[in-house]
Amino acid sequence: MAGQRLRAIGQGLTLAVSVLAFSSNARAGLFSDDEARRAVLDLRRADEAQQARYAELNERIDQLRRSMLELNSQIEQLRSEMAQQRGQTELLARDVAETQRKQKDLAQGVEARVAKLEPQQVTVDGKVVTVDPEEKRSFDDALALLRQGDFDAAASSLQSLLKRYPATGLRESTLYWLGNAQYGLRQYREAITSFRSLIAAAPQHARAPEAMLSIANCQIEMKEQKAARRTLDELVKAHPGSEAAQAARERLAKLR
């Protein structure tokens, strides 16, 4: 009986220890789950906070992108406007340059027309004279015909010049070249008349010695040897240092 009681008491102690151990383990497990839940909640809150920060950053990035797109659009618009302005400026510059060119051409045209009407000073055969532009042009045209060997047209032009401008300052030079044109046409009498008119009007003219030599040449062509010698002698006496006088001396030597 005593042994049974001891066994019963031992079994009861064993059961009590087991219950105590189970209760302690249960409490420990309960405490461990709470901490885990708190850790999970903390992680979840941290993740949510991180996600919120990410969302905020993404929103800022989107705003920056929109701002960049808007800025790029504004830049492109400014570039387009600047290009348009440059084009307008270049067009305006061309218009201004063209206007200036036209004004310059117009001014030059007016000056040219005025110059054609205004008398001008020219030097012909060492003599400074004032002539009308048309008068000078007629003289130059006649000389051009003479150089081309068109003696008939040259003589006609020079005679017309003398008729149109009887008091021209180019009279002596015109008479000299008229005599040469007539000499080319073998109109020796007419040529002598032209040369003598020059000498009578201006005996000291630069062309006077040559005119006297040309008279002698006409006389020689007409076989008037005595008259030619007299003309050559007069030339040597009147203009001894001229080239025409030197030529006259050579011709006199041949005529004697």
C-alpha positions in Angstrom: 0.0 0.0 0.0 2.8 2.3 0.9 4.5 1.5 -2.4 1.4 2.2 -4.3 1.1 5.6 -2.6 4.6 6.4 -3.4 4.1 5.5 -7.0 1.0 7.6 -7.2 2.8 10.5 -5.6 5.6 10.2 -8.1 3.2 10.0 -11.0 1.5 13.2 -9.7 4.7 15.0 -9.4 5.7 13.9 -12.9 2.4 15.2 -14.2 2.7 18.4 -12.4 6.2 19.0 -13.8 4.9 18.2 -17.3 2.1 20.7 -16.9 4.4 23.3 -15.7 6.8 22.7 -18.5 4.0 22.9 -21.1 2.7 26.1 -19.6 6.1 27.7 -19.7 6.7 26.7 -23.3 3.3 28.0 -24.3 4.0 31.4 -22.8 7.4 31.5 -24.5 5.8 30.7 -27.8 3.2 33.3 -27.4 5.8 36.0 -26.7 7.8 34.9 -29.8 4.8 35.3 -32.1 4.0 38.8 -30.8 7.6 39.9 -31.6 7.4 38.4 -35.0 4.1 40.2 -35.7 5.6 43.4 -34.6 8.7 42.9 -36.7 6.4 42.1 -39.7 4.3 45.2 -39.0 7.5 47.2 -38.8 8.8 45.8 -42.0 5.4 46.4 -43.6 5.3 50.1 -42.4 8.9 50.5 -43.6 8.0 49.1 -47.0 4.9 51.3 -47.2 7.0 54.3 -46.3 9.6 53.3 -48.9 6.9 52.8 -51.5 5.5 56.2 -50.6 8.9 57.7 -51.1 9.3 55.9 -54.4 5.9 57.2 -55.5 6.9 60.7 -54.4 10.2 60.4 -56.3 8.4 59.1 -59.4 6.0 62.0 -59.2 8.8 64.4 -59.0 10.6 62.7 -61.9 7.4 62.9 -64.0 7.1 66.6 -63.1 10.7 67.1 -64.2 10.1 65.2 -67.4 7.0 67.3 -68.1 9.0 70.5 -67.3 11.8 69.3 -69.6 9.4 68.6 -72.4 7.7 72.0 -71.9 11.1 73.7 -71.8 12.2 71.8 -74.9 9.0 72.9 -76.6 9.7 76.5 -75.6 13.2 76.3 -76.8 12.1 74.9 -80.2 9.5 77.6 -80.4 12.2 80.2 -79.7 14.5 78.7 -82.3 11.7 78.8 -84.8 10.9 82.4 -84.0 14.6 83.3 -84.1 15.0 81.6 -87.5 12.0 83.5 -88.7 13.4 86.7 -87.4 16.7 86.0 -89.0 14.9 85.3 -92.3 13.0 88.5 -92.0 16.2 90.4 -91.1 18.0 89.0 -94.1 15.1 89.8 -96.3 15.0 93.3 -94.9 18.8 93.7 -95.4 18.4 92.5 -99.0 15.6 95.0 -99.6 17.6 97.8 -98.1 20.6 96.9 -100.2 18.5 96.7 -103.3 16.9 100.0 -102.5 20.3 101.6 -101.9 21.5 100.1 -105.2 18.5 101.5 -107.1 19.0 104.9 -105.5 22.7 104.8 -106.4 21.9 103.8 -110.0 19.2 106.5 -110.1 21.6 109.1 -108.8 24.3 108.1 -111.2 21.7 108.1 -114.0 20.7 111.6 -113.0 24.3 112.8 -112.8 25.0 111.2 -116.2 22.1 113.0 -117.7 23.0 116.3 -116.1 26.6 115.8 -117.2 25.4 115.3 -120.8 23.7 118.7 -120.6 26.3 120.7 -118.7 29.3 122.2 -120.5 32.6 120.6 -119.7 36.2 121.6 -120.0 38.4 119.5 -122.3 42.0 119.7 -123.6 42.4 119.2 -127.3 45.7 119.8 -129.0 47.1 121.4 -125.9 44.2 123.9 -125.7 41.7 123.9 -122.8 38.2 124.7 -124.1 34.7 124.6 -122.8 32.3 122.6 -124.9 28.9 121.0 -124.7 28.9 117.2 -124.2 27.1 116.7 -127.5 29.7 118.9 -129.3 32.6 116.9 -127.9 30.8 113.6 -128.8 30.3 114.8 -132.4 34.0 115.7 -132.6 35.2 112.3 -131.2 32.8 110.4 -133.5 34.2 112.3 -136.6 37.8 111.4 -135.6 36.8 107.8 -135.1 35.5 107.7 -138.7 38.7 109.3 -139.9 40.8 106.7 -138.1 38.8 104.0 -139.7 39.7 105.4 -143.1 36.1 106.6 -143.9 37.2 110.0 -145.1 33.9 110.9 -146.8 31.9 110.3 -143.6 34.5 112.0 -141.5 34.6 115.1 -143.7 30.8 115.3 -143.6 30.7 115.0 -139.8 33.4 117.7 -139.3 31.6 120.1 -141.7 28.3 119.5 -139.9 30.1 120.2 -136.6 31.4 123.6 -137.8 27.9 124.5 -139.1 26.2 123.5 -135.9 28.8 125.1 -133.6 30.3 128.0 -135.6 31.9 129.5 -132.5 33.2 126.1 -131.1 36.4 126.1 -129.1 37.3 123.0 -131.2 37.2 125.0 -134.4 40.9 125.0 -135.2 41.3 121.2 -134.5 38.2 120.5 -136.5 39.6 122.5 -139.5 42.9 120.5 -139.2 41.2 117.1 -139.3 38.7 118.3 -142.0 41.7 119.2 -144.1 43.2 115.7 -143.5 39.9 114.0 -144.5 39.8 116.1 -147.7 43.4 115.2 -148.4 42.4 111.6 -148.1 39.6 112.2 -150.6 42.2 113.8 -152.9 40.2 117.1 -152.6 43.5 119.1 -152.4 42.0 122.5 -153.0 39.4 122.1 -150.3 42.1 120.7 -148.0 44.3 123.8 -148.6 41.3 126.0 -147.8 40.7 124.2 -144.5 44.4 124.3 -143.4 44.7 128.0 -144.3 41.5 128.8 -142.3 43.2 127.2 -139.3 46.4 129.1 -139.7 44.6 132.4 -140.3 42.5 131.9 -137.1 45.3 130.7 -134.9 48.8 131.0 -136.4 50.4 129.7 -133.1 48.1 126.8 -132.7 49.7 123.5 -132.0 48.5 122.1 -135.3 49.6 125.2 -137.4 53.1 123.8 -138.4 51.5 120.5 -139.5 48.8 122.4 -141.4 51.5 124.3 -143.3 53.3 121.0 -144.1 50.0 119.5 -145.3 49.4 122.5 -147.6 52.8 121.9 -149.1 51.9 118.2 -149.6 48.7 119.2 -151.3 50.6 121.5 -153.6 53.1 118.8 -154.4 50.3 116.4 -155.3 48.9 119.1 -157.6 52.4 119.5 -159.2 52.7 123.0 -157.9 56.4 122.8 -156.9 57.1 126.5 -156.6 54.1 127.1 -154.4 55.1 124.1 -152.3 58.7 125.4 -151.8 57.3 128.8 -150.7 55.0 127.1 -148.2 57.9 125.0 -146.9 60.2 128.0 -146.6 57.4 129.9 -144.7 57.0 126.9 -142.4 60.8 126.7 -141.5 60.8 130.5 -140.8 57.6 130.5 -138.8 58.2 127.3 -136.7 61.9 126.5 -137.0 62.1 124.2 -134.0 59.1 122.1 -134.9 59.1 118.5 -136.2 57.1 119.8 -139.2 59.9 122.3 -140.0 62.5 119.4 -139.9 60.3 117.5 -142.4 60.0 120.7 -144.5 63.8 121.0 -144.7 64.1 117.4 -146.0 61.4 118.0 -148.6 63.0 121.2 -149.7 66.3 119.4 -150.3 64.5 117.0 -152.6 62.6 119.7 -154.4 65.6 121.8 -155.3 
